[in-house]
Amino acid sequence: MSITPLMPVYGRCDFRPVRGDHCHLIGEDGQRYLDFAAGIAVNALGHSHAGLTGAIARQAETLMHVSNLYGSPQGEHLAQRLVDLTFADTVFFTNSGAEAVECTIKTMRAYHQHGGDANRFEIITFRNAFHGRTMGTISASNQEKLHSGFHPLLPGFRYVEFDDLDEAKAAIGPQTAGFLVEPIQGEGGVRMASQGFIEGLRSLCDEHDILLAFDEVQCGVGRIGSFYAYEHYGIAPDVLASAKGLGGGFPIGACLASEKAARGMTIGTHGSTYGGNPLGVAASEAVLDVVADEAFLANVRAKGDRLRGKLEQFIGNYPDLFEEVRGIGLMIGLKLKSEPRDFVAHLRDAHHALTVSGSDNILRIVPPLVIDDGHIDEFMDKLSAAAASYQPAEVAK
Ligand SMILES: *Cc1c(COP(=O)(O)O)cnc(C)c1O
């Protein structure tokens, strides 16, 4: 047998982390790596954060899982907290981002199919989006690389250009249920929607009584320096998918909705065995204890500005290697002149700094939200050393 025990769907690199220490990871061989990938924007509090690990340990000893058939004091408390913090009136908890998007899609369709216009099933999404890897969420993206081998896709999605309001408007028809958009595309290359685009989508939705849903799985929970990205735009969606940073490393996601948007989500329409179990909820409460705080969020913005400023200055030294810096808060994209994978590998293997590649030649810098100036300086040192020593031909696999 030649297949690996772990189904070989990931091209895993040679770095094999076994322990985390705040903003660093330690490999099997004992070497330390600066973690500016944070499990792809997940470890908001870094690794081994005492508040988070303590909350998980205490909850694990007390009560880990019960069925959603019972009342949930833990889930009610976290849901109320999210309701108080956001536009939402109600929350469904999931175990992942893709499941949060699935619940978002179902909420959008049910809005029209229960008490609205049952013909409105189609969800308009945007090119280069990433919404997850389930059949529904790959169908919601136009990206071929996600579809290959998995046809037929789920019908009922229509793709238009990201940040193009005219195309979005032209796509609305009698079958449209709403828009599903990442306000800041993550995997698609840290591309930020313009203010006019987000405002325009909101107006179109109000005009046509269709729903505006934001996929904030990556950009939410403090990542850009506001609790959710919609606050940055001053535009509230009707439905929002959250995950990644929400559990700080423990798997939990959430679908947030206004009362009106959730009108179709009645008893028996949706469910999850594990979703919102006390252990995940305890982890998320510990994350919110830190992140849902204006002073903390202001600090995320300040760190982001500082890191961005340094990156912008730095790339001028290597005009053949780097093209531009984009993003906001601690969701930063460094655009390379060519495919970034080799450089990401070089930065990791030779200089022990972890980043993530994305579409559009982007190297994603999504560190823990708790980094300090010392980590920023350490990152810039490693990045400078990596740029100085980078020889594309030699590093290429
Ligand atoms: C990561 C991500 C998802 C999928 O989350 P999973 O937890 O991997 O299912 C969905 N949408 C966006 C924007 C993401 O970045």
The ligand as an SDF file (V2000), in Angstrom:
LIG
                    3D

 15 15  0  0  0  0  0  0  0  0999 V2000
  -11.1970   29.2150    6.0810 C   0  0  0  0  0  0  0  0  0  0  0  0
  -12.4090   29.8170    5.4640 C   0  0  0  0  0  0  0  0  0  0  0  0
  -13.6100   29.0900    5.3350 C   0  0  0  0  0  0  0  0  0  0  0  0
  -13.7230   27.6300    5.6990 C   0  0  0  0  0  0  0  0  0  0  0  0
  -13.4920   27.3830    7.0380 O   0  0  0  0  0  0  0  0  0  0  0  0
  -13.2350   25.8590    7.5170 P   0  0  0  0  0  0  0  0  0  0  0  0
  -13.1700   25.9730    9.0120 O   0  0  0  0  0  0  0  0  0  0  0  0
  -11.9560   25.4190    6.8880 O   0  0  0  0  0  0  0  0  0  0  0  0
  -14.3770   25.0560    7.0530 O   0  0  0  0  0  0  0  0  0  0  0  0
  -14.7100   29.7450    4.8210 C   0  0  0  0  0  0  0  0  0  0  0  0
  -14.6470   31.0320    4.4350 N   0  0  0  0  0  0  0  0  0  0  0  0
  -13.5190   31.7640    4.5410 C   0  0  0  0  0  0  0  0  0  0  0  0
  -13.5140   33.1980    4.1320 C   0  0  0  0  0  0  0  0  0  0  0  0
  -12.3450   31.1670    5.0380 C   0  0  0  0  0  0  0  0  0  0  0  0
  -11.2210   31.8790    5.1020 O   0  0  0  0  0  0  0  0  0  0  0  0
  1  2  1  0
  2  3  1  0
  2 14  2  0
  3  4  1  0
  3 10  2  0
  4  5  1  0
  5  6  1  0
  6  7  2  0
  6  8  1  0
  6  9  1  0
 10 11  1  0
 11 12  2  0
 12 13  1  0
 12 14  1  0
 14 15  1  0
M  END
$$$$
